[in-house]
């Protein structure tokens, strides 16, 4: 199927309340333009330089999501335009995002990445660490960021019961933390689920899925 057909198929099979992020990392401009022409407006990238190059030439009504691991010294390169940062895993990173957002008179939306997988390679903070951040005075003083939800990645396994359990744990954490409602924290988004497991994620309460290969096809190399 074409990119347009793949997009329409996915959008026709997910609930209206679920946001589809088209993961376009490593994909050429022509592929993103085809998805854009088919109605897609939210794209996810994991390399800031690549995302910025695409932002500079593609239509300006695209929402760009940073979905990869983020180094503090790279935040400044996307602070002007990024719509949502998925993988925030420390107060220091939040402080840097806030600093760079302030320079552009923006409020940048962020998701806290919570570790739900059994794999050591998966990043993220514990629920205790998330609570400490959200309860801290240092966080309350960050006026140019807003925590709008949580993000998590399940273990890479064929065991669907394990994947579902991990997704359900993130939804449970979300339900507990969403009571912490402040000027810069209002949790509405649960970002979990990718090409291989987004249906399970939606069943477990996901409101945002990150889908790449099921739209654009497999990548030529791992990134």
C-alpha positions in Angstrom: 0.0 0.0 0.0 1.0 3.6 -0.5 1.8 5.9 2.3 -1.6 7.5 1.8 -3.3 4.2 1.9 -1.4 3.1 5.0 -2.3 6.3 6.8 -6.0 6.0 6.0 -6.0 2.4 7.1 -4.5 3.3 10.5 -6.7 6.3 11.0 -9.8 4.3 10.2 -8.9 1.7 12.8 -8.0 3.9 15.8 -10.5 5.8 18.0 -11.0 9.5 17.4 -9.4 10.4 20.8 -6.1 8.8 19.8 -3.5 11.1 18.2 -1.3 9.6 15.5 2.3 10.7 15.4 3.9 9.6 12.1 7.5 8.7 13.0 9.4 10.0 10.0 13.0 9.6 11.2 15.4 8.7 8.4 12.7 9.2 5.8 13.1 11.5 2.8 11.2 14.8 2.4 9.2 13.2 -0.4 7.7 10.6 1.9 6.8 13.3 4.5 5.2 15.4 1.8 3.2 12.4 0.6 1.9 11.9 4.2 1.2 15.6 4.5 -0.8 15.6 1.3 -2.8 12.7 2.7 -3.7 14.9 5.7 -1.1 14.0 8.3 0.1 17.0 10.3 2.1 15.5 13.2 5.5 14.0 12.6 8.0 12.5 15.1 11.8 12.7 14.8 14.6 11.5 17.0 17.5 13.6 15.6 17.3 17.4 16.1 19.4 18.2 13.1 17.3 16.1 10.8 14.1 17.5 12.2 15.3 21.0 11.9 16.3 20.5 8.2 12.8 19.1 7.5 11.1 21.9 9.5 12.9 24.5 7.4 11.5 23.3 4.1 8.2 21.6 4.8 4.8 23.4 5.4 4.7 25.4 8.6 1.5 24.0 9.9 3.2 20.7 10.7 3.6 19.9 14.4 7.0 18.5 15.2 7.5 16.0 18.0 10.9 15.2 19.4 10.6 11.5 20.3 14.3 10.4 20.9 16.7 10.8 23.7 17.5 14.4 24.2 20.8 16.0 25.2 20.5 19.3 27.0 23.0 21.1 24.8 20.8 20.3 21.7 17.5 21.8 23.0 18.4 25.3 21.7 18.2 24.1 18.1 14.6 23.2 18.2 13.2 25.5 20.9 11.8 27.9 18.2 9.4 25.4 16.7 9.1 22.0 18.5 5.5 21.2 19.5 6.0 18.4 21.9 9.0 16.7 23.6 8.3 13.1 24.5 11.3 11.9 26.4 11.9 14.2 29.3 13.6 12.2 32.1 15.1 14.8 34.5 14.5 18.1 36.1 17.8 19.4 34.6 16.4 18.8 31.1 13.2 20.5 32.0 15.1 23.5 33.2 17.1 23.7 30.0 13.9 23.4 27.9 12.3 26.2 30.0 15.4 28.4 29.5 15.4 28.0 25.7 11.6 28.3 25.4 11.8 31.6 27.3 14.2 33.0 24.7 11.6 32.5 22.1 8.7 33.6 24.3 7.1 30.2 24.0 5.7 27.6 26.3 6.9 24.1 25.2 4.8 21.1 26.0 6.6 18.1 27.4 5.9 14.5 28.4 7.7 12.8 31.3 9.2 9.5 30.2 8.5 6.8 32.7 10.3 3.5 32.6 7.8 0.7 32.4 9.9 -1.9 30.5 12.0 -4.6 32.1 14.8 -3.9 29.7 17.8 -1.9 31.1 18.3 -0.2 27.7 14.9 1.6 27.9 15.2 5.0 29.4 12.9 6.8 31.7 12.3 7.8 35.3 10.6 5.9 38.1 7.2 7.1 39.3 8.8 8.2 42.5 11.3 10.4 40.6 8.4 11.9 38.6 6.5 12.7 41.8 9.6 14.4 43.3 9.9 16.6 40.3 6.3 17.6 40.1 6.1 18.3 43.8 9.3 20.4 43.8 9.5 24.2 44.0 12.1 24.2 41.3 9.5 22.7 38.9 6.8 25.1 39.9 9.0 28.0 38.9 9.3 26.8 35.3 6.9 29.1 33.5 7.9 28.3 29.9 7.2 24.5 29.9 4.1 22.5 30.5 3.9 18.8 31.4 0.9 17.5 29.4 1.3 13.8 29.9 3.5 10.7 30.2 5.4 8.6 27.7 6.5 5.0 28.0 8.0 2.2 25.9 7.2 -1.4 26.5 9.8 -4.2 26.5 10.8 -5.5 23.0 9.2 -9.0 23.3 6.7 -11.3 21.6 5.0 -11.7 25.0 1.8 -9.7 24.5 0.7 -10.2 28.1 3.9 -8.6 29.3 3.5 -5.7 26.9 -0.1 -5.2 28.0 0.9 -5.3 31.6 3.6 -2.6 31.1 1.2 -0.4 29.2 -1.5 -0.8 31.9 1.1 0.2 34.5 1.8 3.5 32.7 -2.0 4.2 32.5 -2.2 3.5 36.2 0.7 5.9 37.0 -1.0 8.5 34.8 -4.2 8.2 36.7 -2.4 8.7 40.0 -0.3 11.7 38.8 -3.0 13.6 36.9 -4.3 14.8 40.3 -1.3 17.0 40.4 -2.8 19.9 38.5 -0.7 23.1 38.5 -0.1 26.0 36.1 2.6 24.1 34.3 1.3 20.6 34.7 -2.0 19.2 33.4 -1.9 15.6 32.4 -4.0 14.7 29.4 -1.8 12.6 27.2 -0.6 9.0 27.5 1.9 8.4 24.7 2.6 4.7 24.3 2.4 2.2 21.4 4.3 1.9 18.2 3.8 0.0 14.9 4.0 -3.5 16.5 1.9 -2.9 19.6 -0.2 0.2 19.2 -3.5 -1.7 19.2 -2.5 -3.2 22.6 -1.5 0.2 23.8 -4.9 1.7 22.8 -6.7 -1.1 24.6 -4.6 -0.2 27.7 -5.5 3.5 27.6 -3.1 5.2 25.2 -4.2 8.5 23.7 -1.1 9.0 21.5 0.6 6.4 19.3 4.0 6.7 17.5 3.9 4.8 14.2 6.7 4.7 11.7 7.2 1.5 9.7 3.4 0.8 9.4 3.1 4.1 7.5 6.5 4.6 5.7 7.7 1.0 5.4 10.8 -0.4 7.1 13.9 1.7 7.5 17.1 1.2 5.6 19.1 1.3 8.8 18.6 1.4 12.6 18.6 4.8 14.2 
